[in-house]
Amino acid sequence: MIVNEERTVNTPEHKPSNFNVPNVLTSLRIIVIPLFAWLVISGDGQHASWMWWSLGVFVALMITDKLDGDIARAKNLVTDFGKIADPIADKALMITALVCLNVVGLVGWWVTAIIVVRELGITFWRMGELRKGNVVPASKGGKIKTTLQSLAVALYLIPLSGVFSVVQFLVMLAAVAVTVITGVQYLIDARRLNHER
């Protein structure tokens, strides 16, 4: 490990171990996703107690997503495993949440179709670019998209109706719109990247 007055840098010979707090949190997030799915399906979109439990687990999973990234960067614990597992956990949770909300009749299939196609398509493209040595960072729009998607899912897990249903729909509509827009932006960036080669 090379130490200077400004920062500490991991050399290739001293990479952080894959067994660290951020990676454990990421792994736990993946393991708990089936429990979250079971809670949503059991709630069937009607049983308030089950839905509140679903919301609690979803929020906890989103908090661990924030924590593992912050800890990894702050403690210099970024690993190749984390780079792969973290986005997989994120996509798995969001796709699972949307599919479950479809199954219980709270969200239309068109919402899931649009978001899943965009998420998987862009993820596979970014992984392909990474294999070529080209790092495609998440855009500011991508972060807004993730925030809106998470907020929309959380709102749909709250067992309230009436005017609140309008709020749920509008936030989900905004999430879908930003999902499409950022997906198109990634395609434009991909086209420009190919032309620059």
C-alpha positions in Angstrom: 0.0 0.0 0.0 1.4 3.4 -1.0 0.9 6.2 1.5 1.5 9.9 0.9 0.4 13.1 2.5 -2.7 13.4 0.3 -4.3 10.0 0.1 -3.9 6.2 0.4 -3.9 4.2 -2.8 -4.3 0.5 -3.3 -1.7 -1.0 -5.6 -2.6 -4.1 -7.7 -0.7 -6.2 -5.2 -2.8 -4.9 -2.3 -6.3 -4.9 -3.4 -9.0 -4.9 -0.7 -10.4 -8.3 0.2 -13.8 -9.2 -1.3 -14.9 -10.1 2.2 -15.7 -6.6 3.5 -18.6 -4.7 4.9 -19.9 -3.2 1.6 -19.8 -6.6 -0.2 -21.5 -8.3 2.8 -24.3 -5.6 2.6 -24.6 -6.2 -1.2 -24.8 -9.9 -0.7 -27.4 -9.6 2.0 -29.5 -7.3 -0.2 -29.6 -10.1 -2.9 -30.4 -12.7 -0.3 -33.3 -10.7 1.1 -35.0 -9.9 -2.2 -37.0 -13.2 -2.2 -38.3 -12.3 1.2 -39.4 -8.9 -0.1 -41.1 -10.6 -3.1 -42.9 -13.0 -0.8 -44.2 -10.2 1.4 -45.6 -8.2 -1.6 -47.3 -11.3 -3.1 -48.7 -12.3 0.3 -50.1 -8.7 0.8 -51.8 -9.1 -2.6 -52.1 -5.3 -2.7 -54.9 -5.3 -0.2 -53.7 -6.5 3.2 -52.3 -3.4 4.9 -50.0 -5.2 7.4 -48.3 -7.2 4.7 -47.8 -4.1 2.5 -46.3 -2.1 5.4 -43.9 -4.9 6.0 -43.1 -4.9 2.3 -42.4 -1.2 2.5 -40.2 -1.6 5.5 -38.0 -4.2 3.8 -37.8 -2.2 0.6 -36.7 0.9 2.4 -34.1 -1.1 4.4 -32.8 -2.6 1.1 -32.5 0.9 -0.4 -30.6 2.1 2.7 -28.1 -0.7 2.4 -27.6 0.2 -1.2 -26.7 3.7 -0.2 -24.5 2.5 2.7 -22.5 -0.1 0.8 -21.5 2.4 -1.8 -20.6 5.2 0.7 -18.6 2.8 2.9 -16.7 1.3 -0.1 -15.6 4.7 -1.3 -14.9 6.2 2.1 -12.8 3.2 3.3 -11.2 2.4 -0.1 -13.0 -0.9 -0.3 -14.1 -0.9 -3.9 -13.6 -4.4 -5.4 -14.3 -6.1 -8.7 -16.9 -8.2 -7.0 -18.7 -5.1 -5.7 -18.6 -3.4 -9.1 -20.5 -6.4 -10.6 -22.7 -7.5 -7.6 -23.9 -4.0 -6.6 -25.6 -3.1 -10.0 -27.0 -6.7 -10.2 -28.5 -6.3 -6.8 -30.0 -2.9 -7.7 -31.6 -4.2 -10.9 -32.8 -7.4 -9.3 -34.6 -5.5 -6.6 -36.2 -3.0 -8.9 -37.3 -5.7 -11.4 -38.6 -7.9 -8.7 -40.5 -5.1 -7.1 -42.2 -4.1 -10.4 -43.1 -7.7 -11.3 -44.6 -8.2 -7.9 -46.6 -5.0 -8.1 -47.9 -6.3 -11.5 -48.8 -9.7 -10.1 -50.9 -8.1 -7.3 -52.6 -5.7 -9.7 -51.1 -2.4 -8.5 -49.1 -1.5 -11.6 -49.7 -2.2 -15.3 -47.5 -4.6 -17.2 -46.5 -1.8 -19.7 -44.6 -0.1 -16.8 -42.6 -3.1 -16.0 -42.0 -3.9 -19.7 -40.6 -0.4 -20.4 -38.4 -0.3 -17.3 -37.1 -3.9 -17.5 -36.2 -3.6 -21.2 -34.4 -0.3 -20.6 -32.6 -1.5 -17.5 -31.4 -4.8 -18.9 -30.5 -3.4 -22.3 -28.4 -0.5 -20.9 -26.8 -2.8 -18.3 -25.7 -5.4 -20.8 -24.4 -2.6 -23.1 -22.3 -1.1 -20.2 -21.0 -4.5 -19.3 -20.0 -5.0 -22.9 -18.2 -1.7 -23.0 -16.4 -2.5 -19.7 -15.1 -5.7 -21.2 -13.6 -3.6 -24.0 -12.0 -1.3 -21.4 -14.5 1.5 -21.8 -16.0 2.6 -18.5 -19.5 4.2 -19.0 -20.3 6.1 -15.7 -23.8 6.5 -14.5 -25.2 9.8 -15.7 -26.9 12.5 -13.5 -30.1 11.5 -15.3 -29.5 7.9 -14.4 -29.3 8.8 -10.7 -32.6 10.8 -11.0 -34.2 7.8 -12.7 -33.1 5.5 -9.9 -34.5 7.9 -7.3 -37.8 8.2 -9.1 -38.2 4.5 -9.6 -37.4 3.8 -5.9 -39.8 6.5 -4.8 -42.6 5.2 -7.1 -42.2 1.6 -5.8 -42.2 2.8 -2.2 -45.4 4.8 -2.8 -47.2 1.9 -4.3 -46.3 -0.2 -1.3 -48.1 2.2 1.0 -51.7 0.8 1.4 -53.6 4.1 0.8 -56.1 4.9 -1.8 -58.2 7.8 -3.0 -56.2 10.9 -4.0 -53.0 9.1 -2.9 -53.5 6.8 -5.9 -53.1 9.8 -8.2 -49.8 10.7 -6.6 -48.6 7.1 -7.0 -49.5 7.1 -10.7 -47.9 10.5 -11.4 -44.6 9.6 -9.7 -44.5 6.3 -11.6 -45.3 8.0 -14.8 -42.4 10.4 -14.2 -40.1 7.5 -13.4 -41.1 5.8 -16.7 -40.5 9.0 -18.6 -37.1 9.6 -17.2 -36.2 5.9 -17.7 -37.0 6.3 -21.4 -35.2 9.6 -21.8 -32.0 8.4 -20.0 -32.1 5.2 -22.1 -32.2 7.2 -25.3 -29.4 9.4 -24.0 -27.3 6.3 -23.4 -28.0 5.2 -27.0 -26.9 8.6 -28.3 -23.7 8.3 -26.2 -23.1 4.8 -27.5 -23.4 6.0 -31.1 -21.0 8.9 -30.5 -18.5 6.5 -28.8 -18.6 4.2 -31.8 -17.9 7.1 -34.2 -15.0 8.3 -32.1 -13.2 4.9 -32.4 
